[in-house]
Amino acid sequence: MTGLDKVIKIDVISVPFSGHLFPTLTLVKPLLEDPRFQVRVITGFQKKELVEQIGFDCLALFPDRPTVMEDIANTAKQANLFIMYQQLRANSKLIPEVFNEINRIWDSEGQPDLIIADFVAAPAGVLADRLGIPWITTIPSPVAIESRTTTPAYLGGWKPHQGTFYKWRDALGRQVIRLAKKVGLALVKKNLDTLQDFKLYREDGTEGVYSPYSILALGMKELEFRDDFPSQLKWVGYRCLSFDHLPQEQKQYFMSSKKRVLVTCGTHLKWEKERMVELAKLLSQEHPDYVFYVTLGDPSGLEHPPRMLSDNLLIFDYLPYSDVLDQMDFAIHHAGAGILMGCIEEGIPSLILPQDYDQFDNAVRAELFQVGLVSRKKTDSEVLRLFNELVSQEDWNHLKVLAQRCKAYQPTEILYQEIERLLKVKL
């Protein structure tokens, strides 16, 4: 017996990218063990098999075009205005299809009682509002939420400063961000015929893509200098299981007594991977007493054995972070939210080379709160110098404190509280 009149049906909606889907699945996974809930995941076809292996029911979008979402996100070159416009245009054509498919599912199989949607799953929120279904936004990158009075994000990694000049700078930056969003929406609005009632901003000034009821920030408040987040936002800490597991036969490669360094730039940055391997080659030659483990971020290559370029340099197609991070002494990464928070959780000092989007803002926070060193020029000489500083630095007390505080968060408890509040039930 559940103790409720009926089982609570929850639909979890997310794009099929590891950095979006996995943190949200980690958050809701405890609900699988609770008979009071029926949880279903709606995502891209590429993740259907894995989601079902975890134990969720899964409905896959676009089974006839299994890589359509990944093809938009994974660019061959570093993002610029033209590439960003191309992505926006492609997404705007896809969004109505997603909207109609979710609507069809709910018409034929019944509506959920609650929706938990990743922060870029805009159609889910629009449809939920139309149907009067309460919804929760999960966001592993809280810097994406527009600042209203503080230093804005997505401008290359601005640091907060005191003084009149910087107040003017921040105010101008916030206006630039708003204008860019309005222009972007205007350019693709003709493709969004099913979302004509969508507004970028509500009457109270908050952004329409995030839930007006509940936003669960999958991160740490202690790693944030802003104090102007929406009132419905709650910090739940960051937990992210990879769900994929390192094959047993590959564990032999992690037995070295040398210091170990993970090198990664995530799953999306195809154009950076060759450069990353070259940097790892350089570092492995300069530091023969360290072993460098490079992951190329391709989940389809999980079972592939590594290429050993030298005794202390191994190239893996894919390494699940949650299976290998606790075996690392240092990391070199791009400041994606997942790897940044994973390193903090494990207390691993990082050399950070931000590349795109929110990574510059994440890197600023890593630097301000002293959990890693940031390479801005990203030249060979700078990377070599900063890596030497990284491995020589003995005082990582701030990192150790944050690692302890990271473990103190209670995400499951907060999730239950939000479900109770939104559905007006006692669990």
C-alpha positions as CSV (number, residue, x, y, z in Angstrom):
1,M,0.0,0.0,0.0
2,T,1.2,3.5,-0.8
3,G,-0.8,5.4,1.8
4,L,-2.1,7.7,-1.0
5,D,-5.3,7.6,-3.0
6,K,-3.3,6.8,-6.1
7,V,0.2,6.3,-7.4
8,I,1.9,9.7,-8.2
9,K,2.9,9.7,-11.9
10,I,6.0,11.7,-12.7
11,D,7.5,12.3,-16.1
12,V,11.2,13.3,-16.3
13,I,12.0,15.1,-19.5
14,S,15.5,15.8,-20.6
15,V,17.8,16.1,-23.6
16,P,19.9,13.0,-24.0
17,F,23.2,14.6,-23.1
18,S,25.1,13.2,-20.2
19,G,25.7,16.5,-18.5
20,H,21.9,17.2,-18.5
21,L,20.3,13.8,-18.2
22,F,22.5,12.0,-15.7
23,P,22.4,14.6,-12.8
24,T,18.6,14.6,-13.1
25,L,18.4,10.8,-13.2
26,T,20.7,10.7,-10.1
27,L,18.3,13.0,-8.3
28,V,15.2,11.1,-9.1
29,K,16.6,7.5,-8.9
30,P,15.6,7.1,-5.2
31,L,12.0,7.4,-6.3
32,L,12.3,4.0,-8.1
33,E,12.4,2.3,-4.8
34,D,9.3,4.1,-3.5
35,P,6.0,2.3,-4.5
36,R,4.1,5.6,-4.2
37,F,5.7,6.8,-7.5
38,Q,5.6,5.8,-11.1
39,V,8.5,7.5,-12.9
40,R,8.9,7.7,-16.6
41,V,11.7,9.3,-18.6
42,I,11.2,11.0,-21.9
43,T,14.5,11.6,-23.7
44,G,16.4,11.0,-27.0
45,F,16.7,7.6,-28.5
46,Q,20.5,7.3,-27.9
47,K,19.9,7.0,-24.1
48,K,16.9,4.8,-24.1
49,E,18.7,1.5,-23.5
50,L,20.8,2.9,-20.6
51,V,17.8,4.6,-19.0
52,E,15.9,1.3,-19.0
53,Q,18.9,-0.6,-17.6
54,I,18.8,1.8,-14.6
55,G,15.2,0.8,-14.0
56,F,13.1,3.6,-15.5
57,D,10.4,3.3,-18.1
58,C,11.6,5.3,-21.1
59,L,9.9,6.8,-24.1
60,A,12.4,7.8,-26.7
61,L,11.9,10.7,-29.0
62,F,12.9,10.5,-32.7
63,P,13.7,6.8,-32.9
64,D,13.9,7.2,-36.7
65,R,16.5,10.0,-36.2
66,P,18.5,8.7,-33.2
67,T,21.3,11.3,-33.2
68,V,19.2,14.4,-34.2
69,M,19.7,16.2,-30.9
70,E,23.4,15.2,-30.6
71,D,24.1,16.4,-34.1
72,I,22.9,19.9,-33.2
73,A,24.8,20.1,-29.9
74,N,28.1,18.6,-31.1
75,T,29.7,21.2,-33.3
76,A,32.9,20.7,-35.3
77,K,34.2,24.2,-34.4
78,Q,34.3,26.4,-31.4
79,A,31.0,28.3,-30.9
80,N,30.7,31.7,-32.6
81,L,27.7,33.8,-33.4
82,F,27.1,32.1,-36.7
83,I,27.3,28.6,-35.2
84,M,25.1,29.6,-32.3
85,Y,22.5,31.0,-34.7
86,Q,22.7,27.7,-36.7
87,Q,22.1,25.7,-33.5
88,L,19.2,28.0,-32.5
89,R,17.6,27.7,-35.9
90,A,17.9,23.9,-35.8
91,N,16.6,23.7,-32.3
92,S,13.6,25.9,-33.2
93,K,12.6,23.5,-35.9
94,L,12.9,20.5,-33.6
95,I,11.1,22.0,-30.6
96,P,7.6,21.9,-32.2
97,E,8.1,18.3,-33.0
98,V,9.1,17.6,-29.4
99,F,6.1,19.6,-28.2
100,N,3.7,17.7,-30.4
101,E,5.1,14.3,-29.5
102,I,4.9,14.9,-25.8
103,N,1.4,16.2,-26.2
104,R,0.5,13.0,-28.2
105,I,2.0,10.8,-25.4
106,W,-0.1,12.5,-22.7
107,D,-3.2,12.4,-24.8
108,S,-3.0,8.7,-25.4
109,E,-1.5,7.6,-22.1
110,G,-2.7,10.2,-19.6
111,Q,-1.1,13.2,-18.1
112,P,1.5,12.9,-15.3
113,D,0.8,14.5,-11.9
114,L,4.2,16.2,-11.9
115,I,6.9,17.0,-14.5
116,I,10.6,17.2,-13.7
117,A,12.3,18.9,-16.7
118,D,15.9,19.7,-17.5
119,F,16.4,23.4,-17.9
120,V,16.8,23.3,-21.7
121,A,13.6,21.2,-22.2
122,A,11.5,24.2,-22.9
123,P,8.6,22.4,-24.6
124,A,7.9,20.5,-21.4
125,G,7.3,23.7,-19.4
126,V,5.2,25.4,-22.0
127,L,2.9,22.3,-22.3
128,A,2.8,21.9,-18.5
129,D,1.6,25.5,-18.1
130,R,-1.1,25.0,-20.7
131,L,-2.4,21.9,-19.0
132,G,-2.0,23.2,-15.5
133,I,0.5,20.5,-14.5
134,P,3.0,21.6,-11.8
135,W,6.6,21.2,-12.9
136,I,10.1,21.4,-11.5
137,T,13.2,22.7,-13.4
138,T,16.4,20.9,-12.7
139,I,19.5,22.8,-13.6
140,P,23.1,21.6,-13.2
141,S,24.4,24.9,-14.4
142,P,22.7,27.6,-12.3
143,V,24.9,30.4,-13.8
144,A,22.6,30.0,-16.9
145,I,19.8,31.7,-15.0
146,E,19.9,35.4,-15.8
147,S,21.3,37.7,-13.1
148,R,19.0,40.6,-12.2
149,T,21.4,42.7,-10.0
150,T,24.8,41.0,-10.1
151,T,27.5,40.1,-12.6
152,P,26.0,38.4,-15.7
153,A,27.2,35.1,-17.2
154,Y,27.8,34.1,-20.9
155,L,30.1,37.1,-21.5
156,G,33.4,35.2,-21.4
157,G,33.7,34.8,-17.7
158,W,33.3,38.2,-16.0
159,K,34.5,38.4,-12.4
160,P,32.5,40.4,-9.8
161,H,34.1,43.7,-8.7
162,Q,33.2,46.6,-6.5
163,G,32.9,50.2,-7.7
164,T,30.7,52.4,-10.0
165,F,32.4,51.3,-13.2
166,Y,31.7,47.7,-12.6
167,K,28.1,48.4,-11.6
168,W,27.7,50.1,-15.0
169,R,29.5,47.2,-16.7
170,D,27.3,44.6,-15.2
171,A,24.1,46.6,-15.9
172,L,25.2,46.9,-19.6
173,G,26.1,43.2,-19.7
174,R,22.6,42.2,-18.4
175,Q,21.0,44.3,-21.1
176,V,23.2,42.8,-23.8
177,I,22.2,39.3,-22.6
178,R,18.5,40.2,-22.7
179,L,18.7,41.8,-26.1
180,A,20.5,38.8,-27.5
181,K,17.8,36.5,-26.3
182,K,15.0,38.7,-27.7
183,V,16.8,39.0,-31.1
184,G,17.4,35.2,-31.1
185,L,13.7,34.5,-30.4
186,A,12.6,37.0,-33.1
187,L,14.8,35.3,-35.7
188,V,13.3,31.9,-35.2
189,K,9.8,32.7,-34.0
190,K,8.2,31.6,-37.3
191,N,9.4,28.1,-36.6
192,L,7.7,28.0,-33.2
193,D,4.1,28.1,-34.3
194,T,3.0,25.7,-31.6
195,L,4.6,27.9,-28.9
196,Q,3.1,31.2,-29.7
197,D,2.0,31.7,-26.1
198,F,5.6,31.3,-24.9
199,K,7.2,34.4,-23.4
200,L,10.8,34.9,-22.6
201,Y,10.0,36.8,-19.5
202,R,7.0,36.7,-17.2
203,E,5.3,39.8,-15.8
204,D,7.5,39.6,-12.7
205,G,10.6,39.6,-14.8
206,T,11.6,36.0,-14.3
207,E,12.5,33.8,-17.3
208,G,9.8,31.7,-18.9
209,V,12.0,28.7,-19.6
210,Y,12.3,27.9,-15.8
211,S,9.5,26.7,-13.6
212,P,7.7,29.4,-11.6
213,Y,7.0,26.8,-8.9
214,S,10.3,25.1,-8.2
215,I,13.9,25.2,-9.5
216,L,16.3,22.7,-8.1
217,A,19.9,23.9,-8.6
218,L,22.1,20.9,-8.9
219,G,25.1,22.7,-7.5
220,M,26.6,24.3,-4.4
221,K,25.6,27.6,-3.0
222,E,29.1,27.9,-1.5
223,L,30.5,28.0,-5.1
224,E,28.4,31.0,-6.1
225,F,28.9,34.8,-5.6
226,R,25.4,35.7,-6.8
227,D,22.5,36.4,-4.5
228,D,19.8,37.3,-7.1
229,F,18.4,33.9,-8.0
230,P,14.6,33.4,-8.3
231,S,12.9,32.9,-5.0
232,Q,11.7,29.4,-6.0
233,L,15.3,28.1,-6.4
234,K,16.7,25.6,-3.9
235,W,20.3,24.4,-3.8
236,V,20.3,20.6,-3.6
237,G,24.0,19.9,-4.1
238,Y,25.6,18.0,-7.0
239,R,25.4,14.3,-7.4
240,C,25.9,12.6,-10.7
241,L,26.3,8.9,-11.3
242,S,27.7,8.0,-14.7
243,F,25.4,4.9,-14.8
244,D,27.9,3.4,-17.4
245,H,30.5,1.3,-15.6
246,L,34.2,0.8,-16.4
247,P,34.6,-2.7,-17.9
248,Q,36.3,-5.1,-15.5
249,E,39.2,-5.8,-18.0
250,Q,40.0,-2.0,-18.0
251,K,40.6,-1.7,-14.3
252,Q,44.1,-3.0,-14.7
253,Y,45.1,0.3,-16.3
254,F,44.4,2.1,-13.0
255,M,46.9,0.2,-10.8
256,S,49.9,2.4,-11.3
257,S,51.7,3.7,-8.2
258,K,52.4,7.0,-10.0
259,K,50.3,10.1,-9.6
260,R,47.3,9.9,-11.9
261,V,45.8,12.7,-14.0
262,L,42.4,12.6,-15.7
263,V,42.2,14.7,-19.0
264,T,38.8,15.5,-20.4
265,C,36.8,18.1,-22.4
266,G,33.5,16.3,-22.0
267,T,31.2,14.9,-24.8
268,H,30.3,18.0,-26.9
269,L,33.6,19.7,-27.8
270,K,34.6,17.6,-30.8
271,W,36.9,20.3,-32.1
272,E,38.9,20.4,-28.9
273,K,39.7,16.7,-28.5
274,E,42.7,16.6,-30.9
275,R,44.2,19.6,-29.1
276,M,43.6,18.0,-25.8
277,V,45.4,14.8,-26.8
278,E,48.4,16.9,-28.0
279,L,48.5,18.7,-24.7
280,A,48.4,15.4,-22.9
281,K,51.4,14.2,-25.0
282,L,53.4,17.2,-24.1
283,L,52.6,16.9,-20.4
284,S,53.3,13.2,-20.3
285,Q,56.8,13.8,-21.8
286,E,57.5,16.6,-19.3
287,H,56.2,14.6,-16.4
288,P,57.2,10.9,-16.8
289,D,56.3,10.3,-13.1
290,Y,52.6,11.0,-13.8
291,V,50.1,8.8,-15.7
292,F,47.7,10.7,-17.9
293,Y,44.3,9.2,-18.7
294,V,42.6,11.0,-21.6
295,T,38.9,10.4,-22.2
296,L,37.4,11.4,-25.6
297,G,33.9,11.4,-24.2
298,D,32.3,9.0,-26.7
299,P,29.9,6.7,-24.7
300,S,29.7,4.3,-27.6
301,G,33.4,3.4,-27.1
302,L,33.0,2.4,-23.4
303,E,34.0,-1.2,-24.2
304,H,37.0,-0.3,-26.4
305,P,40.5,-0.8,-24.8
306,P,42.7,2.2,-24.5
307,R,45.4,3.2,-26.9
308,M,48.7,3.4,-25.1
309,L,50.7,6.2,-26.7
310,S,53.4,5.8,-24.1
311,D,53.9,4.1,-20.7
312,N,52.3,7.1,-19.0
313,L,49.7,8.2,-21.6
314,L,46.5,6.3,-22.3
315,I,43.7,7.4,-24.6
316,F,40.2,6.0,-23.8
317,D,37.2,6.6,-26.0
318,Y,35.1,6.9,-22.8
319,L,35.7,6.9,-19.1
320,P,32.7,7.1,-16.7
321,Y,33.6,9.9,-14.3
322,S,31.9,8.3,-11.2
323,D,34.0,5.1,-11.7
324,V,37.4,6.7,-12.1
325,L,37.5,10.1,-10.3
326,D,38.1,8.7,-6.9
327,Q,41.3,7.1,-8.3
328,M,42.7,10.4,-9.6
329,D,45.1,12.8,-8.0
330,F,44.6,15.7,-10.4
331,A,42.4,16.6,-13.4
332,I,42.6,18.7,-16.5
333,H,39.2,19.7,-17.8
334,H,37.0,22.3,-19.5
335,A,34.9,23.4,-16.5
336,G,31.8,21.6,-17.6
337,A,29.5,21.5,-14.6
338,G,29.7,17.7,-14.2
339,I,33.5,17.3,-14.1
340,L,34.0,20.5,-12.1
341,M,31.6,19.4,-9.4
342,G,32.8,15.8,-9.5
343,C,36.4,17.0,-8.9
344,I,35.2,19.2,-5.9
345,E,33.2,16.2,-4.5
346,E,36.4,14.1,-4.6
347,G,38.7,16.9,-3.5
348,I,40.7,16.8,-6.8
349,P,42.7,19.9,-7.7
350,S,42.1,20.9,-11.4
351,L,43.8,22.7,-14.2
352,I,40.9,24.3,-16.1
353,L,40.8,25.2,-19.8
354,P,37.3,26.7,-20.4
355,Q,36.1,26.5,-24.1
356,D,32.5,27.5,-24.5
357,Y,29.2,28.8,-23.1
358,D,29.0,28.6,-19.3
359,Q,32.4,27.1,-18.9
360,F,34.1,30.5,-18.6
361,D,31.7,31.4,-15.7
362,N,32.3,28.1,-14.0
363,A,36.0,28.6,-14.3
364,V,35.7,32.0,-12.7
365,R,34.0,30.4,-9.7
366,A,36.6,27.7,-9.5
367,E,39.3,30.3,-9.4
368,L,37.5,32.6,-6.9
369,F,36.8,29.7,-4.5
370,Q,40.3,28.2,-5.0
371,V,39.5,24.7,-6.2
372,G,41.7,24.9,-9.3
373,L,43.9,27.0,-11.6
374,V,42.6,28.5,-14.8
375,S,44.4,28.7,-18.2
376,R,43.1,31.6,-20.2
377,K,45.6,31.8,-23.1
378,K,45.7,28.0,-23.3
379,T,49.1,28.0,-24.9
380,D,51.5,25.1,-24.5
381,S,53.8,27.2,-22.3
382,E,51.0,28.4,-20.1
383,V,49.5,24.9,-19.6
384,L,52.9,23.5,-18.7
385,R,53.5,26.4,-16.3
386,L,50.1,26.0,-14.6
387,F,50.4,22.2,-14.4
388,N,53.7,22.6,-12.6
389,E,52.0,25.1,-10.2
390,L,49.0,22.7,-9.7
391,V,51.1,19.7,-8.7
392,S,53.5,21.8,-6.6
393,Q,50.8,23.6,-4.6
394,E,50.3,22.0,-1.2
395,D,47.5,24.2,0.3
396,W,44.2,23.1,-1.1
397,N,42.3,23.8,2.2
398,H,39.4,25.6,0.4
399,L,38.9,22.6,-1.8
400,K,38.9,20.2,1.1
401,V,36.3,22.3,2.9
402,L,34.0,22.4,-0.2
403,A,34.4,18.7,-0.6
404,Q,33.1,18.2,2.9
405,R,30.2,20.6,2.4
406,C,29.3,19.0,-0.9
407,K,28.7,15.7,0.9
408,A,26.4,17.4,3.5
409,Y,23.6,18.2,0.9
410,Q,20.5,16.1,1.1
411,P,19.0,16.2,-2.4
412,T,16.5,13.4,-1.9
413,E,15.0,15.0,1.2
414,I,14.6,18.3,-0.7
415,L,13.0,16.6,-3.7
416,Y,10.5,14.9,-1.5
417,Q,9.7,18.3,0.2
418,E,9.1,19.9,-3.2
419,I,6.8,17.1,-4.3
420,E,4.8,17.4,-1.1
421,R,4.5,21.2,-1.5
422,L,3.6,21.2,-5.2
423,L,1.1,18.3,-5.1
424,K,-0.2,19.1,-1.6
425,V,0.3,15.6,-0.3
426,K,2.0,14.1,2.8
427,L,4.6,11.6,1.9
